[in-house]
Amino acid sequence: MSPSPFQSSDSDKGSFLSPPPITPSEYETVRKIVYDQSRINLGPSKKELVMARLSKRLRALGIPTYAQYLDFLGSAAGRDEMTNLIDSISTNHTYFFREPQHFDFLSQVILPEFCENPAHKGGHQFKVWSAATSSGEEPYTISLILDDYFSTRVRGWSWNILCTDISTRVLAKAEEGIFTKDRINPVRADWLIRYFDKGVGESDGFFRVKDSIRRNLTFRVLNLLAPSYPFRDTFQVVFCRNVMIYFDRETQQELVNKIYPLVEPGGYLIIGHAESLTNVKHPFKLVKPSIYRKE
């Protein structure tokens, strides 16, 4: 096993200096571009974050100012850079079993509800959509729970997880399934042995999710606010966590109502603990904070 080949694109450009601070008009232009492309709503408080992340792109490209970077974005040569811009803004740090109450609810409530119901005896397929996959810690956490459940408690079921994200870069990293120890720290010791290959030699310190698990995950680049989705599957559970916090109320409402038809009757939508659908019109029923159900 080799460590992830996805190295930072921030190659050394020699004596590159930090760009001058972004001006209010430049920041407003970045905000508009990001909103138009991804519906991420960057408020004034995100200015320092934007500068920190975009300065890396300027360094990688050898561009000295934000004004020149914006000119580049608007040129034919900079068309592909739009993807890198959205990647830079939308990528978040995460780890296995983040917000563990959601995974407890999955294993203790949702799975028995669907899979131990006599009406489902004979076997079915359990489908989950990880709608904001990021670098993969969320769907792989789900995969450990599903594999353990269906191999020890209930037989006759298959399972798969659709993993989508707007960021091509982090989704490629997620598909590799390679993580450092700090990202998988919360994983139980027996699951670490059972579900991960440990790197040796140059790969020491890296852990890769075993192929027996990874083959049940499908990765697709997807903008959640696209006019339509390129699939017709329905899911028992949709995890859409820590992405709507970046959206304005109108966009949140649009997204939740787009997700609703893709949830099976009796299925669940799980959002982040820091998010709320208060004042958002939608047909889901609140089960408990951050967990909603389709009646």
N, C-alpha and C positions, 0 to 999 in steps of 0.2 A: 504494500500500500504506500502511496506517495502522498505527501501533504498537498493540500489544494493548490493547483497551479494558478489560481486567480490572485495574482499579486497586485498591489496598488499600482494604478496607472500614473501615480505622481512621480514620474521619473525625474531625476535630477537634471535641471535645466541650467546647470552652472551657477552663476552668481545671481540667480533670480531673487528679487526682493519682494517682500509682501506688497500687494497692491495698495494704493491709497484707499481710505475708507469709501464705501459705497455712498453715493449721494442720495438724497431723498427721491429725486426723480428716477435715478437708476434703480433704486429699490422698488419703487412703484412699478416700473417696467417689468422687473423680475416677478413681482407679485402677480401682475396681470398675465404674464406668459405661463406661469405655473398654474394659475387658476384655470386658464383657458385649456391647457393641456391635460390637467389631472383633477381639477376642481378642488385641489388643496388650497385652503384659504389661509394665507400667511398674514398674521396680524403684525402690528408694529413691534411686538415683543420678540418676534422671530428674526429681527434684523441681524443680530450678532450670529445666530445660527447659520443664516444664509451666507453671511460673509465668510464664516469659518469653512463651510462646505464648498462654496464656489471658489475660494482662494486656491483650493487644491486643483480644481479644474483649470484655473488660469495658469497655475504652475505646470500642470501636465501639458498644456498647449503652448506655453511660452508667451502668453499674452499678459502684458503688464498692467492693464487697467480694466475695470468693469465696463467702462464705456466701449472699449475695443472688443470685449467679450460679447456684449450685446450686439455690436455690429456684426461680429462673426456669426452669432446665432441667426441673424436675419439674412445671411448670405447663403448661396447655394452650397458652398463648401461646408457650411456649418449645420446643415440639415440633420446629420446624424448626431450632432452634439446635443440636440434637443432631448434625446433619450438619456444622455449622460446627466443633463441638468435635472431632469425629473428623478433619475436614480439617486442623485446626490441629495436632493431635498427630501425624498420619501423614505429613505432607508433608516431603520431604527434598530437600536441595540435590543436584543432579546436573548432568551435562554430557555432551557428545558423546564417544563412545569411552571412557567410564569403564570401568575394568578391561579394557584392550585385548586381553589374552590371549584373552578369550572371543570377541571378534570375529575375531581371527586364526584361532581354531579353527573358527569358522563358515565363513570363506571358504576356508581351506586344507584342512579335513578334511570337514566336514559336507556342504557343497554338492557337492564332487566325488563324495563317496560316494553321494549320492542321485541327482545329476543327470547324472553322467558314466558311470553304470552302464548297460551295454548293455541290461539288462532293462527300463530305463525309457525306452528310445529311442522317440521318437514324441511325447513331451511330456506333462507332468503339471502339477499345481499344487503349488507349494511354499508351505506354510503355517506361520506362526510365531505363537505366542502370547506377547505381552509382558504377563505377568500382574500386574506392578506398575509400570504405565507412568509414574506420577508426571507430571511436566510435559512428557514426550514425548521427551526426549533419547535414551533407549534405543531405542524403536521406530524413530525417524527414523534413528539410526545404522545399525540393521539394514536399513532400507529403502535406504540408499545402497549398502550392500554387495550386496544382492540385485539392485537395478537394474543396477549395474555388471556383476555376474556374468552376469546373463541377457541383457544387451545386447552383451557382448563375448566371452563364452566359450561359452555354451550357448543354443541357440535352441529354440523350441517349448514353453517353460515359461511359465506365468503365476505370479504370487506375490501373497500378501496377508498382512497382519499384523493380528491381533486385539489391540487395545490396551485393557486393563481396569485399573481402579483403584477403590478405595473412595471416593476423594475426588472429589466432583463438581467442585470448584473447579479443581483442577490438571488434571483430565481435559479440562475446557472449554478451558483454556489450551493443553494439548497438541494438541487438535484444530485450534486456530488455526495451529499450526506456525510461530510467530513467536519468534525468539530474539535475544538481544543477542550482541555479538561475543565476549564472554568465554565464553559457553556453547558456541560452535561453534569455538573456537580450534583444537582438534585436527583439524578437518576439512581434508583436503588442499586445496591452493589450486585445483587444477583441478576438484575436486568442488564447491567453494564456488561457482565460476562456473557449473558445469553444473546444480547442483541447488537453488540458492537465488536468489531475487530480492532485490536489495539495496534497502533503503529510501532514499528521497530526501526532501529538505525536512524536514518535521516528523517523518518516519520515519527520518531519518538515524541510523545506528547499530543499526538493526534489520534482520534477515534473515528472510525467509519461505521455507519449503520450497515448491518449485514444485508446482503442481496435479498435474502428471504423476506425481509421487511420492505426494502426499497421497491421491489417489483410491484407492490400494491399501491404505489403512489404515482400519480400522473401530474406532470408539471406543464402549465400553460401560462404564457404572458397574457394578461388581461387588464384592461382599464375598466374598473367597476362601473364607471359612468358612460361606457360605450353605449351607443343606441340599442344594441342587442348583444346577447351572449352567444358564442358559437357552440352551444351545447343545449340539450333539452332534458338532461337528467334532473331528477328530483332527489332530494337528500333528506335523511332522517335528522341530520344536524348540520347547521351552517355556523362556522366560527367566523365572525367578521369583527375582530377585536383590534382596538387601538388604531383604527384608520378613520372612523367617522369623527374623531376628535379634531381632525384637521378640516372638516367640512362645515359650511354654514348650514343653518337649519333647513333651508330649502333643499340643499343637496342631500342632507341626511334623509329627508322624507322621500326624495326620489329614489335613493338607493334601497332603503328598507322595503319600499313597495315593489321594487324590481326583484328583490330577493324572495318576497312572499310566495309567488307562484312556484318557486323552485324547492320549497320546503314541503315534504309530505304531510298530509293531515296527521296531526298529533306530534309533528316534528318540532324542532327547536332552533331558534336563532340565539346565539351567544355573542354578546358584545363586550367591550372592555369595561373594567370596573370604573374607570374614569369617565366613561361615556354614559349618556342618558338619552332616552327617546321622549322625555317630557316635552310636551308641546309639539311633538311630531305626530302627524296623523298617520296611523297605520292599523292594520287589522290583527296584529299579533296580541296575545294576552300576556300580561306580565306575570311571571311565575315567582320570581324573586329578583332582587336587583341584578341587572345585566343579563338576565335569562328570560327569554320570551318563547311562547308556544303558539303554534298554529292550531286552532281549535278543530 
